Amino acid sequence: MSMLAAYVLLWGIGTSANAVKSWSHIDRDCELVVHERPPKPGSQGVFSSPGYPAPFPDRKFCVRHLFRAPEDHLVQLVLINVDLDASFQRPALVGCLSVFTRLAGPARAQLTRRPDTVVCDNATSARRAWYSSSPLLAVEFAADGNAGRRAGFAGLYRFVNRALFVTRGQRLPGPNCQLLLMSEDRLSGHIFSEGFPAASPVRDCSYTLYGSRRQRVVLSVRQLALQPADSTCLHGSRLTVHDGVNERSQAIGSLCQTDRRLELVSSGPFLHVTSHVADASQSDEVMGFMLQYRFEADPVKHSVPEEFVG
């Protein structure tokens, strides 16, 4: 028996401390498993198809896992193994996992719409993490009795404090979101797009990093997923980094999509970062970005622009 299988069995397939109910959904009845708390604070909970890792029942059935985090938290979901029959298309998403990450208001009403993500095999999940946009997240699976000897699915979940993804800075007046991040307030921190890490629309925003005369700024790109129009990142939605206090300063980076950790360094005590959305109506289903910054000592004493003096 694998370690994951043993872990799933040890925790009773993630249902021992959770309520199980019956919930009618469209034209089928679904067994409802409610996950309201992990086994212990700070740890991960487990969920799976019935009987995992043994093949799930060779009959028609439906199961829905509803994850309900505390009000100030989000749900993180990771699929560890998916063994489903994705060899042919079935109606009404039968035989695949339906993931609902954007639930707002009564979950029951929201689950009658199209799911946000559909997973039919291990390749489409690839151990990636999904995050909810609210304290609720749901996973639904319906079988039609033609699954063969499939093990089903297993995954982990945890509740993450929403405050971990808030950019700490001074909000400036203006129509768009503008933040000033000063070294006198903190020497390091993070910049998040609004809604990160859940898939959500990205807004036009600007972030000015302001250091002292003998400092420079180091900016690291930790995660970045926007909607580029092409591979150059010069068109479409993008993140632009300027070596100075505003957009008139020299651009030293134009980014839209990367799985690598990039690092940009200012020539003086300032960096200006802008997020630009080419088409707000199409800016959806993207994770956005997470940047990390720090102010470090620079032996050169730099001048300060007039707008920052006084």
Protein Blocks (a to p, Z undefined) as FASTA:
>chain_A
ZZklmmmmmnonopmmpccddddehjaccdddddfbdfbehiacddddehiabdcddbdd
dddddddddfkbccddddfbdcddfkbccehhioiacddfbdghjfklmmmmccfbdcfb
fklnnopacddfbfbdcdddddehinojaebiadddddddfklmcccddddedjbdcddd
dfklogbdcdddehiabdcddddddddddddfkbccddddfbdcdddfbfnopgcjdddd
dedjbfkbccfbdcfbdcbdcddddfblbdcdddddfblmlmghiebiaddddddddfbd
cdddfklgZZ
